[in-house]
Amino acid sequence: MAELFNVYPLYDIEPVRAQGSYLWDVNGTRYLDLYGGHAVISVGHTHPRYVQAISDQLHKISFYSNSVRIPQQQELADKLGALSDHPDYTLFLCNSGAEANENALKLASFHNGRTQVVAFSKSFHGRTAGAVAATDNASIVAPVNYSKHVTFLPYNNVEAVRAGITSETCAVIIEGIQGVGGINVATDEFLQALRQRCDETGAVLILDGVQCGYGRSGKFFSHQFSGIRADIISMAKGMGNGFPIGGILISPSFRASYGLLGTTFGGNHLACTAAIAVLDIMKDEGLMENATRMGNYLMDGIRQIGGYKELRGRGLMIGIEYDFPVDALRKTLLFEHKQFTGVAGKNIIRLLPSLALGIDEADQFLEALGKEMKVVH
């Protein structure tokens, strides 16, 4: 019998059904989902409008290649441009965050003909060749993933940016809020300095919104808090609420040409239908506003519980750093309180729930966390 290539440590839990912010396993046990499968579940599990849209499309056509007109692509571009406040940007569609960042870096190099890339400490941009080379984790960079063209600068260090970005820099790629790196929030001053230095040198500024984008921060993209505009914005995860889709928004200064970028599955009928449903739900149900409201509620509650070293984040992207390893705490929350959370490194609990999270669900987590912190202390 063939075996799976064993690259994931697995919890002995088999979810078979999901609704809203909850999962049910094969035994009928209910779990509160505060992690959304790595920030993927944006509008809630099996939202009825989302399910209906995909079901309807399945009965029409599920896929054909980008050699024909796919009107859902233009509908998605129009609605994404409007809701994200980037109506003058163009959209290239792909299948994942890594592909989005890969194409962003490639497009930047086509644009200015340069090769040097600036990334940042604790960054994570994906596992494909170009994206992983700009990821600050040597353990997942294979020898074939050429990375000598990448320079890593300290995050939130304005002086390092002014010195490290030069006229030889092709692109600067940065997460407005680092996810895997520990929910580190870029300051307004830092992002503004990046924009200024890229303007001075002709470098392309790429904002990686794969995890911190799509309304999670309370704005559509987290870097919008700083008032800057990126040259390219990458996105995925919450874009399809579980259906694989990614993309890049591209500023008007870039020119397209046939064959410049390409994809087989990107922008297919089903993927676009899923993404359109997500945007419609986000807009009609005020989910960005809810992310702000519920993020503040959770962070206020966590502050009252205390016991942490540092609390970071915006909206429903929250990191709670402790002065002890959190693996046992995470397992207790999962197996005793039936709550899924994530981690970032050894000492940080990471919360990435659905943008539709409610007060009742937040209170369940705060009650469980409060009880366990009393045990810790």
C-alpha positions in Angstrom: 0.0 0.0 0.0 1.3 3.4 -0.9 2.1 5.7 2.0 1.9 9.5 2.3 5.1 11.4 2.3 5.4 12.2 6.0 6.0 15.9 6.2 3.1 17.0 8.6 2.8 16.1 12.3 -0.9 15.2 12.7 -3.3 15.5 15.6 -5.5 12.5 15.9 -8.6 14.4 14.9 -10.7 13.9 11.8 -13.0 16.7 11.0 -16.0 15.6 8.9 -18.3 18.6 9.1 -18.0 22.4 9.6 -20.3 25.4 10.0 -19.4 29.0 10.8 -16.7 28.9 13.4 -17.1 25.2 14.4 -15.8 21.8 13.3 -17.2 18.4 14.1 -15.0 15.3 14.1 -15.9 11.8 13.1 -17.1 11.1 16.6 -19.4 14.0 16.7 -17.2 16.1 19.0 -17.5 19.9 18.3 -14.5 22.1 18.1 -14.2 25.9 18.1 -12.0 27.0 15.2 -9.9 30.0 16.1 -7.3 29.3 13.4 -9.2 28.8 10.2 -6.7 26.3 8.7 -3.9 29.0 8.6 -6.2 32.0 8.0 -7.9 30.4 5.1 -11.5 30.4 6.4 -12.5 34.1 6.0 -16.3 34.1 5.9 -16.9 31.0 8.0 -17.1 27.3 7.2 -19.7 26.3 4.6 -21.4 29.7 4.5 -24.7 29.0 2.7 -24.2 31.7 0.0 -20.7 30.4 -0.7 -21.9 26.8 -0.9 -24.8 27.8 -3.2 -22.6 29.7 -5.5 -20.1 26.9 -6.0 -22.9 24.3 -6.3 -24.6 26.4 -9.0 -21.4 26.8 -10.9 -20.6 23.1 -10.8 -23.8 22.4 -12.7 -22.7 24.8 -15.4 -19.0 24.5 -16.0 -16.2 23.9 -13.5 -13.1 24.5 -15.6 -11.6 25.5 -18.9 -8.2 27.1 -19.6 -7.3 30.7 -20.0 -7.5 30.4 -23.8 -11.2 31.4 -23.6 -13.3 34.1 -22.1 -14.1 33.5 -18.4 -16.4 36.3 -17.4 -16.1 35.5 -13.7 -12.5 36.7 -13.8 -13.6 40.2 -14.8 -16.4 40.2 -12.1 -13.8 39.2 -9.5 -11.4 41.9 -10.7 -14.1 44.6 -10.5 -15.4 43.6 -7.1 -11.9 43.1 -5.7 -10.7 46.5 -7.0 -13.8 48.2 -5.5 -13.7 46.6 -2.0 -9.9 46.8 -1.6 -9.9 50.4 -3.0 -7.6 49.5 -5.9 -9.9 50.0 -8.9 -7.0 51.1 -11.1 -4.9 48.0 -10.5 -5.0 44.9 -12.7 -5.3 41.3 -11.5 -3.4 38.2 -12.3 -4.9 35.0 -10.9 -3.0 31.9 -9.8 -3.6 29.1 -7.2 -1.7 29.8 -4.0 0.2 32.4 -2.0 3.6 31.0 -3.0 2.6 31.3 -6.6 1.4 34.8 -6.1 4.7 35.8 -4.6 6.6 33.9 -7.2 4.8 35.8 -10.0 5.2 39.1 -8.1 9.0 38.7 -7.9 9.2 37.6 -11.6 7.1 40.5 -12.7 9.3 43.0 -10.8 12.4 41.6 -12.5 10.8 41.8 -15.9 9.8 45.4 -15.1 13.2 46.8 -14.2 15.6 44.2 -15.4 17.2 43.8 -12.0 17.9 40.7 -9.9 18.6 41.8 -6.3 15.8 41.2 -3.8 15.4 42.7 -0.3 13.4 40.7 2.3 13.2 40.8 6.0 14.1 38.9 9.1 11.5 36.3 10.2 9.8 36.6 6.8 7.7 33.8 5.2 6.7 34.1 1.6 6.1 30.5 0.5 7.9 27.3 -0.5 8.4 27.7 -4.3 11.9 28.6 -5.6 11.7 32.4 -5.7 9.4 32.7 -2.7 11.4 30.4 -0.4 14.6 32.2 -1.3 13.1 35.3 0.2 11.9 33.4 3.3 14.0 33.7 6.4 14.1 30.0 7.3 17.2 28.1 6.1 15.7 24.7 7.0 13.2 24.9 4.1 15.6 26.4 1.5 17.0 23.6 -0.6 20.4 23.9 -2.4 18.6 24.3 -5.7 16.7 27.3 -4.4 19.2 30.0 -5.4 19.2 32.7 -2.8 22.5 34.7 -3.2 20.5 37.5 -4.8 18.4 38.0 -1.6 19.4 40.3 1.3 17.6 40.1 4.6 17.2 43.3 6.6 15.8 43.7 10.1 12.1 44.3 10.2 10.9 47.7 11.4 14.4 49.2 11.1 14.2 52.4 9.0 17.9 53.1 8.9 18.6 49.6 7.6 16.1 50.2 4.8 17.7 53.4 3.8 21.1 51.8 3.5 20.1 48.4 2.2 17.8 49.3 -0.7 19.9 50.6 -3.6 19.7 51.4 -7.3 20.6 47.7 -7.8 17.6 46.4 -5.9 14.9 44.8 -8.1 12.2 44.3 -5.5 11.4 44.7 -1.8 9.0 42.0 -0.5 7.4 42.4 2.9 4.4 41.2 5.0 2.5 44.1 6.5 2.0 41.8 9.5 4.3 38.8 9.7 2.3 35.7 10.3 4.7 32.7 10.7 7.3 35.1 12.0 5.3 35.9 15.1 2.5 38.5 14.3 4.9 41.4 14.0 3.2 44.5 12.8 5.1 46.8 10.5 5.0 50.4 11.8 3.6 53.2 9.6 7.0 54.9 9.7 8.7 51.8 8.4 6.3 51.2 5.5 6.4 54.8 4.5 10.2 54.7 4.5 10.1 51.6 2.3 7.8 53.4 -0.1 10.0 56.4 -0.2 13.2 54.4 -0.7 11.7 52.3 -3.5 10.6 55.5 -5.2 14.1 56.9 -4.9 15.8 53.7 -6.3 13.3 52.4 -8.8 12.8 49.2 -6.8 9.4 47.5 -6.9 7.6 47.4 -3.6 5.7 44.1 -3.1 3.3 43.8 -0.1 2.7 40.2 0.8 -0.9 40.1 1.9 -1.3 36.4 1.7 -2.0 36.0 5.4 -2.5 39.6 6.6 -4.7 40.7 3.7 -8.3 40.1 2.7 -9.8 42.1 5.6 -8.1 40.2 8.4 -6.6 43.4 9.9 -9.7 45.4 9.7 -8.7 47.1 6.4 -8.6 45.1 3.2 -4.8 45.0 3.2 -2.9 45.7 6.5 -0.4 48.1 4.9 -3.3 50.5 4.1 -3.1 51.6 7.7 0.1 53.4 6.8 -1.5 55.2 3.8 1.0 53.8 1.3 0.3 52.1 -2.1 2.3 49.0 -3.1 3.4 48.3 -6.6 2.3 44.7 -6.4 0.1 43.1 -3.7 0.0 39.3 -3.3 -3.0 37.4 -1.8 -4.4 34.0 -1.3 -5.6 32.1 1.8 -8.8 33.9 2.7 -9.4 34.8 -0.9 -11.4 31.5 -1.6 -12.5 30.5 1.9 -10.9 27.1 1.3 -11.0 26.9 -2.4 -7.4 27.2 -3.8 -7.0 30.6 -5.4 -4.3 33.3 -5.3 -3.5 36.4 -7.2 -1.5 39.6 -7.5 -2.9 43.1 -7.8 -0.6 45.1 -10.1 -0.2 48.9 -10.2 -0.9 50.8 -13.5 2.8 51.3 -14.1 3.3 47.7 -15.2 2.7 46.6 -18.8 1.3 43.3 -19.7 2.3 41.3 -22.8 1.2 37.9 -24.1 3.1 35.1 -22.4 4.7 37.3 -19.7 2.9 35.3 -17.0 0.8 32.2 -17.3 -1.1 29.5 -15.4 -3.3 26.5 -16.2 -5.6 26.4 -13.2 -5.4 30.0 -12.1 -8.7 32.0 -12.5 -10.8 28.9 -13.4 -14.6 29.1 -13.2 -14.9 27.5 -9.8 -12.1 29.4 -8.1 -13.4 32.7 -9.3 -16.9 31.8 -8.2 -15.6 31.0 -4.7 -13.7 34.3 -4.6 -16.7 36.4 -5.8 -18.9 34.8 -3.1 -16.3 35.7 -0.5 -16.2 39.3 -1.5 -20.0 39.6 -1.7 -20.3 38.1 1.8 -17.5 40.3 3.2 -19.2 43.4 1.8 -22.8 42.6 2.7 -22.1 41.3 6.2 -19.5 44.0 7.1 -16.8 41.5 8.0 -13.9 43.9 7.9 -15.7 46.0 10.5 -16.4 42.8 12.5 -12.7 41.9 12.3 -11.9 45.3 13.9 -14.6 45.0 16.5 -13.9 41.4 17.5 -10.1 41.8 17.4 -10.4 44.7 19.9 -12.7 42.5 22.0 -10.4 39.6 22.1 -7.3 41.7 22.8 -9.1 43.5 25.6 -10.0 40.2 27.1 -6.5 38.8 26.7 -5.1 41.9 28.4 -7.4 41.4 31.4 -6.3 37.8 31.7 -2.6 38.8 31.5 0.3 36.5 32.1 1.8 37.1 28.6 5.1 38.7 27.6 3.7 40.7 24.6 0.4 41.0 22.8 0.6 41.9 19.1 -1.7 42.1 16.1 -4.5 43.9 14.3 -8.1 42.9 13.8 -8.4 39.1 13.8 -4.7 38.4 13.4 -3.4 38.1 17.0 -0.2 36.8 18.5 0.1 36.2 22.3 3.8 35.8 23.2 4.6 34.1 26.5 7.9 33.5 28.4 7.4 29.8 28.2 6.9 27.3 25.3 3.2 27.2 24.4 3.0 23.6 23.0 1.4 22.3 26.1 -1.1 25.2 26.3 -2.1 24.8 22.7 -2.7 21.0 23.2 -4.7 21.7 26.4 -6.9 24.2 24.5 -7.4 21.7 21.7 -8.0 18.4 23.6 -9.6 19.7 26.8 -11.4 22.8 25.7 -11.9 21.6 22.1 -10.5 24.8 20.5 -8.2 25.0 17.5 -5.4 27.7 17.8 -2.1 28.1 16.0 1.4 28.9 17.0 4.3 31.0 15.6 7.6 29.7 16.9 7.8 28.1 20.3 6.4 30.8 22.5 3.5 32.4 20.6 -0.2 31.4 20.3 -1.5 32.6 17.0 -5.2 33.4 16.5 -6.6 33.6 12.9 -10.3 32.9 13.2 -13.1 33.6 10.6 -13.8 37.2 10.1 -17.4 36.4 11.1 -16.3 35.4 14.6 -19.0 36.3 17.2 -19.0 37.4 20.9 -20.0 33.9 22.1 -17.1 32.3 20.3 -14.6 34.9 21.6 -15.9 34.4 25.2 -15.4 30.7 24.9 -11.8 31.2 24.1 -11.2 33.9 26.8 -12.8 31.6 29.4 -10.6 28.7 28.4 -7.4 30.8 28.3 -8.2 32.5 31.6 -8.6 29.1 33.3 -5.4 27.7 31.9 -3.4 30.8 32.7 -4.4 30.4 36.4 -2.9 26.9 36.2 0.3 28.2 34.6 0.7 30.9 37.3 
